[in-house]
Amino acid sequence: MTRQDEWNERYAASLMNTFGPPKAVLARGMGAHVWDVDGREYVDLFGGIAVNALGHAHPALVQAVTAQLQTLGHVSNFFATSPQVELAERLLALLGTPGKVFLSNSGTEANEAALKLTRRTGRTHVVAAEGSFHGRTMGALSLTSKEAYRRPFEPLPGDVTFVPYGDSEALAAAVTDRTAAVILEPIQGEAGVLLPPAGYLADARRITSAAGALLWLDEVQTGIGRTGRWFAHHSVPELLDSPPDLVTLAKGLGGGLPIGATLATGAAADLLEPGNHGTTFGGNPVACAAALAVLQTIVHEGLLDHVEFTGKRLADAVASAPGVTEVRAVGLMIGADLDADLGPAVVDAGRDAGYLLNSTGPHTLRFVPPLVLTDDDVDVFADAWPGILRAAGEATR
Ligand SMILES: *Cc1c(COP(=O)(O)O)cnc(C)c1O
């Protein structure tokens, strides 16, 4: 019995079975590499679901968190701390629009806060997209389209209309003067890295503005450098002039420390009033210090440019193997379709070959590695990739 087998047995006996059996039991990491409890090394092309922006054990993150915890670890929102204020200021500066920030602990919480905020418009109707993923708490789940996630928990709160993602006409038809908000991912992550047609997000801005509804972009996965920009929606010129009313962030923001942020601009920034919403841990100085270190390191290490360059290299490598029918990539957010339903088998074969991979569906893979992934990591993976696909094919035969 390996150490992993032993931990897996204890895991199964003590943790709720919400995630299925773990793919590996991991012990430590460095950069884009991790090691399991038996000492096997893996290249991490999953990044803890687009979270480990700086990879594992980045000295800047370790130093910032350690120093903050040695100074002041938690105070509650009866009090303020400087990392909290500095982070809010920094996020608004990066967004490029005046506004206000609510800090929480996860993506779903960032979306819950935004959903509650939309109710303060006096309207209750929300339009979301088919294929969307916005989180697992009841409010965020009401905006998430996947039937398998929703059905066991119905009735869900809310008055939500789902429209096909990327279809401006359908969106225009669904939005009325009863609509509080339209929520969209700039790129759908859990759906397998789906990009909307050019002009869709600009159309969404025009449609919501005309109806007096809020445009809410869920950048939980796409934000903080993932696409080679601070925010994925910054690639849309119209949104630089006429920004979204709400932007939610989480995954990459804390580099592994739990943090979520709800950014509101214009009149939306003042919709939540004292007593409307709260959190005990949100804005915790350790999580905020981590986020500040992530933002600073992205600048110091030139990671936005690095993401663009390395993302192209990785996307080319993924696309070059036989059996890959389509690759969709923006920065280090890459989806790949296969010519057969090999997704889970590829994840297993990848692990056996020393790579942490992810499939979002039967024939779709998603690569969201640390932003610090090196060219060497990509080249080593490129050599192994055709063999991983072959092994997955043989294992399912
Ligand atoms: C992951 C994700 C969420 C949920 O974040 P959690 O931290 O898991 O609650 C919400 N929206 C998008 C787009 C995501 O990718």
Ligand as a Chemical Component Dictionary entry (heavy atoms), coordinates in Angstrom:
data_LIG
# 
_chem_comp.id                   LIG 
_chem_comp.type                 NON-POLYMER 
_chem_comp.pdbx_formal_charge   0 
_chem_comp.three_letter_code    LIG 
# 
loop_
_chem_comp_atom.comp_id 
_chem_comp_atom.atom_id 
_chem_comp_atom.alt_atom_id 
_chem_comp_atom.type_symbol 
_chem_comp_atom.charge 
_chem_comp_atom.model_Cartn_x 
_chem_comp_atom.model_Cartn_y 
_chem_comp_atom.model_Cartn_z 
_chem_comp_atom.pdbx_ordinal 
LIG C1 C1 C 0 -15.090 29.051 -9.672  1  
LIG C2 C2 C 0 -16.079 30.043 -10.107 2  
LIG C3 C3 C 0 -17.040 30.550 -9.216  3  
LIG C4 C4 C 0 -17.192 30.034 -7.813  4  
LIG O1 O1 O 0 -16.064 30.275 -7.023  5  
LIG P1 P1 P 0 -15.880 29.477 -5.641  6  
LIG O2 O2 O 0 -14.681 30.137 -5.015  7  
LIG O3 O3 O 0 -15.681 28.042 -5.978  8  
LIG O4 O4 O 0 -17.108 29.690 -4.849  9  
LIG C5 C5 C 0 -17.889 31.528 -9.678  10 
LIG N1 N1 N 0 -17.809 31.997 -10.944 11 
LIG C6 C6 C 0 -16.907 31.540 -11.820 12 
LIG C7 C7 C 0 -16.854 32.103 -13.201 13 
LIG C8 C8 C 0 -16.014 30.530 -11.444 14 
LIG O5 O5 O 0 -15.129 30.047 -12.319 15 
# 
loop_
_chem_comp_bond.comp_id 
_chem_comp_bond.atom_id_1 
_chem_comp_bond.atom_id_2 
_chem_comp_bond.value_order 
_chem_comp_bond.pdbx_ordinal 
LIG C1 C2 SING 1  
LIG C2 C3 SING 2  
LIG C2 C8 DOUB 3  
LIG C3 C4 SING 4  
LIG C3 C5 DOUB 5  
LIG C4 O1 SING 6  
LIG O1 P1 SING 7  
LIG P1 O2 DOUB 8  
LIG P1 O3 SING 9  
LIG P1 O4 SING 10 
LIG C5 N1 SING 11 
LIG N1 C6 DOUB 12 
LIG C6 C7 SING 13 
LIG C6 C8 SING 14 
LIG C8 O5 SING 15 
# 
